[in-house]
Amino acid sequence: MTDTPIPVTEEDYASYTGSDLKTPFRTTFSSFRLWLFAAMVFVSAMPILGLTIWLERSAVEKEFEAVEQKHLIVAQNLSMALSRYVMDIESFIRSRAEELEAGDRVRLTEAALNDLDIVYVTVLDRYNQIIPEQSQQGGNILLPEQGLIGELRQLADASSGKVAFSGIEKLNGKPHFYVVRKLSDDRLLLAPLSPRYVDQVQKSIAFGVRGHAMIVDARGKVVAHPNPQWQADSKDASKISIVQKMMARETGVAEFYSPPMKADMIAGFTFVPQTGWGVMVPQPTEELVLHAREVQLAGILFGAVEILLAIVVSWWLSSILSNPVSQLVATAKKVSAGNLKARTGFAIQHAPVELRALGNELDSMVDELDQQSAKLSTALAKAEAGSKAKSQFMAMMSHEIRTPVTGVMGLLDILEETRLESDQRGYIDLSRATVNGLLNIVNDILDFSRLDAGTLRIQSTPFDLHALLDEVSSLFLPAAKAKALDLTCEHDELLPEIVTGDLQRTRQILFNIVGNAIKFTDSGSVTVNTRYDPTGPVTGMLTFSVTDTGIGIPKETEDRIFEEFSQGDNSYSRQHEGSGLGLAISRRLVMLMNGEISYESKQGVGTRFNVTIPVKVEQHGND
């Protein structure tokens, strides 16, 4: 027979909340709702208010940051476009120069020159006279003044046979560049270049009210500019600070005063690598400030509307959430007080679906709480009993097996002292080896059971580290010689003689790893290297590195190499004795000693195990 669940009544709810469900007005103004409303308004309005204040204060700064990035990118794109154009000119002039050097008399068409904005291509001899048969035209070519030709020759000489561009100069009263290249026999290839393409590139950039692009030559003279008079006169702008930066082949963003615009400007600027032309993209800072003010005003209006909306929505949501939440809390309070028969039994019909579902789930959870609590307690008791029984059984069986094994060892020792034939003595040696292997397995199981039960403790006492290494060498040298292996023990000069630690467990770890190395190495060597790294005046880390040339550890077994009753290669382990507990025990012992154990292995090449444990160094005063 089961007890009937008791729903939370209106009186229970009223006693908990201090309100009456039948009087909605009083419930509306309950303290929970006021707190919920205030919290909703705060959470909703504060980010909006903060965003509005931040937007108002940082709009100008953000506007400048965005413009800096945009203007610099546009300037760099313009520079790349001009650079590609310059490379086309260079390629054309270089090809023409190679044809002339080879004696080619191919005539250039007007269309080919017009595509590149080249006025003409001519060749001058050492006396600056036109060589008609090597020029595009005959005597109709309008040459620059002799003084300028001399400067162009110096430019070509300084370019060491490469194509060179002059600054902006006048040709027939209009601005032009001169492209020159030195030929053999002091000949000069000369080609005036119209800045038409440069002007088109400049005019393609326009933004805001007065945002534009400006291009100057390597001397700071204007090549392309929105002010037509500056462009026609090739105005010298080299005194302007940002132009000086471009002349110095710098790239960046700067603010400056523009005389033709009569305004403070901000511009991204760079240069064309081949010619040194300067490219900048300026915009009046006043435009940025005005745009930022518009953003600020929009942000303030948006924030005011959002805050008002947040207040209205918060008031409405608080009325929907406060009553059913309070009823849920009243039910939970009864359950926590030990009344597992309490149920929500929602009396509020307009509660949200989620809250009603939450109430139903709470009722279901309370229904199962008694059953699950009893089952959990029973399962926990069984699990603890099983774990304890397992540990006790392993320890008991290890002791029970160890006693007769020890007796067998004694009988073998007595039997060995009698008169025996050679084959009988061999059988005794084989029996002793077998019993020793069994005893080692029993000892491993006993240690594992103690580790599993948490009863094994680390003991710290001073011991002779060098004697331990000699013991390792002496113990395993016969086994190594039997397999024709080279066993080497090495250590650095800083290795102390006496350290404080757990000698027995350090020996056990070292024996397990060295024993495994010899066991799984059929040829080559096993090297034990010991290193001490001080970490303080009397403390340090002791590292044992055991390296072998054995079979290695397969990739597919690396994840379980430290698991109990597991070996790296099960097929290989059938050829050797072992319980598969050595590395598992070693790893647990190292962890108990607050150390680390790791390995590196390559199948068919060998393995190196590294064990690092903390020790203290014994200090001895002078006699």
N, C-alpha and C positions, 0 to 999 in steps of 0.2 A: 504494500500500500504506500503510495507516494503522497507527500504533502502538497496541498494546493498553493501555487505561487500567490503572493500577496502583492497587489499593485500599489504603487505610491498614489495615495489619494490627494485630493485637493487640499485637505487639511495638513497632510504631511508636507506638501510643497509650500503651503503658506507659512507653516511653522519654520521651514528652513530659510525662505526668502524674506519673510516679514511682509508678504503681500497677499492679496486675495485674488484668486483666479477669476472670480465672478465680477471683479471691479477692474476692468481694463485700464481705467485712468490711473489708478494707483500703481498697477503693474508697469505702465509706461514710464513712470517716473521713479522706478526702483533704482537703487544705487548701482546694481550691475549694469543696467542699461545705460546709465549716465557714464559710467567708466568705459563701457564698450563704445558708446558714441564718441566720447572724447578721444579714445584711442584711434578709432577709425578716422576721425577728422585730422588728428595729428599725423598719422601714418600717410594719409592721402595728401594732405595739404603741405606738410613740411617739405617733401621732395620737390613739389611744384614751386613752392615759395623759394626754396634754395636754388632751384634751377633758374627761376626768374631773376633772382639777385645776381647769381653767377653770370647769367647771360648779359645782364645790364652792365656788369663791371668788366666782363672780358670780351664783349662783342668787338670792340676796337682792336684789342690785342689779337683775337682770333682772325679778324679780317686781315690784319697785317700779316699774320703767319701764313694764311691761305694764299694771299697775294704773292708773298715771297716765293713760295714753292711754285706757284703757277707761272709767275713771270720768269723765273730762272729756267724752268722747263721749256717755255716758249723761246727764250733766248738761245738755249742750247739746240733746240730743233732748227731755228733759223741758221745757227752756225753750221749745223750738219748739212743743211740744204745748200748753203753757199760753198761749203767745203767740197761737196760732190760736184757742184758747178765748176769750181776751180780745178778739180781733178780732171774734168772733161776738157777744159781749156789746155791744161798741161799735157794731156794725152795727145790732143790734136797738134799742138806746137811741137811736141817731141817727135811725133810721126813725120811731120813736115820737115823737121831738121834732119832726121835720118834719111829721108828721101833726097834732100839737097846734098847731104854728105855723100850719098851714093851716086850723085849725078843725075837724078831723075828730073825730068822736065815736065812732069804732070801739072797741068793748069788747074787751079782751084776754081770751083763754080761759086757764083754769088749766093746760091741757096745754101751751100755748105757753110759759108762764112756767116750768113744771116742767122742760121740756126744757133750759132754760138755768140752772136752779137759782135763779131770781129769785123772791123771796118775794112781792113786789107791786111795782106801778109807780104812783106817785102824783105829783101836782103841787101844790106849796105856793105860796101867794101871798106877797107881800112881808112879810106879818105872820106867816109860817110856819103859816098855816091851810090845811087841805086844800081843794082845789077839787074838789068831788064829781064834777061832770060831766066833768072831765078826768082822773079817776083810775080805777084798775081797780076799786076798791071804795069804799064810802061811809065811814061813821064807824067801821068795824071795823078800820081800819088802825092798827097800833101804831107810833107815831113814836118816833124817838130823843129824848133829852133836848134841851132848847132850846139848851144850850151846844154840844152836838155838832152840832145843825142849823146853828148859827152858823159852826162850823168848816167844815162841808160847803159852806155858801154861799161862804166865802172860797176854798175849793178850786175850786169851779165858776167863780168870778170870775177866779181866776188861770189857769184853763185856756182862757180866751178863746173860749168857745163850743164847746169840744171836750168829749168824754166823759171824765170823770175818775173814778179809783178811790181810795177812802180806804184807810187802813190797816185792819188787823183790829180790829173793835169788837164790843161786846156788843149783841145784840138778843134780848130776852126771855131773858137769861141765857146765850145761846149765841153763839159767835164768828160774825160776819158781816162782809162788806165792804159798803160803800155806794157805789153807782154814781150819779153826779150829772151833770147838764148844765144850764147856765144857759139860760132861755128869756126871751122878751121880757116887758116889764112887770114885771121883777124876779121873775118866777116861777122856781121851782126844780123840775126833774124829779128825783125821788128814787126809787131802787130798791135795796132790800137784796139782797145776793147771798150765798147760802149757799156755803161753801167745800167742798161735798160733792165736786165734781169734782176740786178740788185735792187733797183727801184721798185720793180713789181713785187719782190719779196717783202720790202718794207711796207708797201701799200696794202698788202694782204693782212696785215696785223692791225686791228682796230677793236677796241673794247671800251666799255664804260662811255664816258662823255669825251674825254681827251686822252685815253690810253692809246699808245702807238708804239712803233719801233723806230730805232735810229741806228744807222750804220755809218761808221767812220773808217778812214783808211789807217794805215800803220802810223801816220804822223798826226792823227787826230783831226784831220780835215773831214768835213761832212760829205758823205757819198749819197745818202738817202735820208730824207727828213720830211715830216709833214709841212714844215715851213718851206715853200718853194724857193724863196729868195736865198735861204741858207744853202739849199741844195744847189741852186744855179751858181752861186758864188763859191762853192766848195768852202764854206765857212770854217775858219780855224777854231775848233772847239777844244783844243788841247789844254786850255787853262781850267776847264771844268774837272772837278775832282774825279768823278766816275769815269770820264774819258781817259784820264791819266792812268787809272787802274786797268782799263782795257788796253792801253798802249803798253803797259807792263805785262801784258798777257796773263791777267788775273781773271778769275771767275767767281761770281758771288752775287750778293744782293746789297744794295746801298741806298741811302737817302741823300738827296742833293737838291740844290736850287737850280731850276732851269731858266736861263735868261729869256729864250724865245717864248716859253709858256708863262713866264712870270709867276711861277708857283713852285712850292716844295713838291718834290717828286720822290717816288720809290721805284727802283728798277732792278730787274735781274740782268746781269751783264756777263758776257763771255767774249771769245775771240775766235777767228778762223785760223787754224794752225798754220796753213800753208802761206798765207799772205799777211797775217797779223791784223786783218781788219777787225775792228771792234763792233760788237753787236749788243745792243741793250734794248730792253722792253720796259719803258717807264710809264707811270700813271700818277696823276696828282693825288697826294695823300688826302686832300680835301674830299675827294670822291669816296675814299674808303671810310672816312669818318661819317659822312652823310649816310652811307649804306648801313654802317653799324648802328646809327641812331634809329633807322627804320626797323632794324632787327630788334633793337631794345624795346621799342614801342610795341611791336607785335608780340614780343615775349611777355611784356607786362599785361597786355590785354588778355592774352591766352592764359596766363597764370591766374588772373582774377576770375575768369570764367570757370576754370578748372577747380579753383578753391570753392566757389559757390556750389558747383555741381557736387563736389566731394561732401560738403556739409549736408546737402539734401539727401544724397544717397546713403550717407552714413547714418542719418537719423532713421531712415526707413529700414535699413538692414538691421540696425540695433534692435528695433521692435520685433523683427522676425526671429532673430537669433537668441535674444536674452531669455525669453520665457522657456523654450524647450531646453536650452542649455542648463538653466537653473534646475529644471525638473530632472535632467540627467544627473546633475551633481547630487541632488537629494537622494536619488536611487543609489548612486555609487557610495554615498556616505553610509547608508544603511547596510550595504553589502560589506564595506570595509569594517563596519562595527560588528560583523559576524552574522548578520541576518541574510543568509543565502536564499531566503524565500522572497525577498523584495524584488519587484519588477517595475519597469517604467510605466507601462499602461498609459501611454500618452493621453492626457485629457485635452491637450491643445490640438485642435483639428488642423490649424493652418501652419503647423511646423513644417520646415523644409523636408523634402524627401530624404535628403542625406541624413538629417538628424533623426527622422523616424526610423530609417534603416539602422542608424547607430544605436537607437534604443532597442530595436529588435535584436541586434547583434549582442548588445550588453545583456539582454535577457538570456540569449542562447549561451553566452559565455558563463553566466552565473549557473545555468543548468548543468554545464559540463564541469564546473570548477570542482565540485565535491568528488565526482568520479575520477577526474584526471589527477587530482591531488592524491587520492588514495593509491591510484595505479603508479604514480610517479614515486611515491614513498616506497612502495613494494619493490619496484624495479631498481631503485637506488640501493635498497638494502641487499637485494640479490646480487647486484653488480659488485658492491663492496665485498660481500661474502665470497663471491667467485674469485675476485682478484686476490683476496687474502689467502684463499684456499690454494690457488695456483702457486703463489709465492712460497707458501708453507710446504706444499707438495714438492716443488723443485728443490728447496733447501733440504727437506727431509730425505728425498731420494738421493741427492748428491752425497749427503753424509752417509747414508746406508750403503751406497755403492763404493764410496771411498774407503770404508773400513775393510771389506774383503780384498779390495785391490791392494791396499797397503800390506795386508797379510800375504798376498801372493808375491809381492815384491820382496818381503822378508824371506819367504821360502825359496825364492830364486837365488837370493844372496847366499843362503845356507847351502843350497844345492851346488852352487858354483864352487864352493870350497871343497867339495868331494872330488874324488878321482873320476874324471870324465874323459870320454873319447872326444876327438876334435869335432866330429859332427854333432855330438851331444852338446858340447859347449856352444856350438853355433846355434843350436835350437834354443839354448838358454838366452843367448844374446838377442835372438829374434823375439823370444817371449818377453824379455825385459823391455825391448823397444815397443812392443805392442801394448804392454801394461802401462808404460810411460805415456803413450799416446792416449790411452783410455783415461789415465789419471789427469792429463791436461784437459781433456774434454770435461771431465767431472768438475775440475777446478773452474773452468770457464762458466759452466752452468751455475755453479755455486756463486761465483762473482756476479753473474748476470741476475740471478734471483735477488741478491742483496742490493744491486743497483736498482732493480725494478721495484723493490720494496722500499727503497730510500733509506736503508740502514747502513750503507757503506759511507764511511767518513774519511776525509783526507787528513793525514797526519803530517805535520811539518817538523822535521828534525834536521840537524846538520848532517851532511854526508859527503864522502869523498867522491867528487864527480869524475876525477881521473881513474879512480879504482873501478867505478861503474863501467867506464868505457873499456878498461882492460878486461873486466869480467865478460862484457859482450864479445870482445875479440876472442877470448879464450874459449868461451862456451860454443860459439858458432864456427870457429875455425875448422874443427874436424869435419863438420857437415859440409862446409864450403870445399875443403880439400877432397872430400869423397866425390864431389861433383866437378872437380877441377875448376873451381871458381876462385877468383881473386877477391879476398875479403880485406878491405882497407878501412881503418878508422882514422879520421883526420879531425883536427880542431885548430882554431886560431890561437894566436899568442895571448889574447886577452882572456882566454877561458880561465875562470878562477878554479882553484883546487877544491875549496870547501864551499858548498852552498847549502841553503836551508830550503827544504821542500819535502815531498813525500817520496822517499827512496824506493819503497816497495812498489808503489804505483808507477813511478817513473821507469823503474826496471821492467815492470810488466808491459807497459806501453812499448818500450824500446825493444823488448824481446819479441813481442807480437809482430811488430813491423819488420824487424830484421829477419825473424823466422819466416815470415811470408815472402820476403824478398828472395831468400835462399831457396825456399820451397818451389817458387814459380820461376826460377831462373835455371835454365839448363846449360848455358854457356856464357862466358864473359866475366862479369864482375859485379860485386855488391860493395858500395861505398857508403860509409857512415860519416857524415860531416857534422861537427858540433860547433855552434857559434853562440857567443854571448853578447847581447846588446844592452848596455846600461840604460836605465830609465830614471835613475836617481842615484844618490850617494851610496846606498846599500841595496838597491833593487835593480832588477834587470829582467830581460826576456831570454830564456834559454831555448835555442832552436836546434832540433835534430833533423837533418835531412838524410833520408835513406834512399839511395839511387841504385837501381838494378838495370840489367840488360835482359830482362825476362820477357815473358809473353805479352805484357801490357794488359790494359783493361779495355775490352770492347766498348764502343760508343753506346750500344744499346743497354749495357749493364751499369753505366756510370751512376745513374740515379739511385740504384739500390746497393751500392758497394758497401755502405755503412749499415745496412739492415741486418737484423739478427738472422742467424742460420742461413746466410747467403754468401756465395762466393762469386767473383767476377765472371767465371766461365764454368757452368755446371758440368759440362762434358769433361773439362780438364780436371775439375775438382775430384772426379771419381778416381783419378790416378794418384791422388795425394790424400793423406789423412787430414782431418780438421773438422771442427764443428760449425764453422762459419760464424763464430762469435767473436773472434779475435779483434777485428776492426770495429765491430759494434761496441765491444767493451772498451777498447782504446778510445773511441770517440766519446763515450760517456765519461770516462775517467778524465780526459782532457777538459771536457766541459765542467766537471766538478772542480778542476784545478784552475778554472777561469782562463784556460788557454784556447788555442785554435789548432785544428788539424785540417790539412788539405793535401791534394795530390795533383800531379800532372802525369799524363800517360799517353803513349802512342802505341797502338797494337803492333806487336812484332818488333818493337824497338826497345821499350823499357818503361819503367815507372819511377817517379820520385815522390815520396811522401815527406811532407814537412809538418813537424810537430813543434809548436811554440807554447811554452808554459812559463809563468812568472816564478822567479825565485829570489831569495835574498842572499847576499854575499856576506860570509862571516868575516868580520874585521878583527885583526889581531894586532895588538899594540906591540911596540918594540920592547925587547927585553932590556 
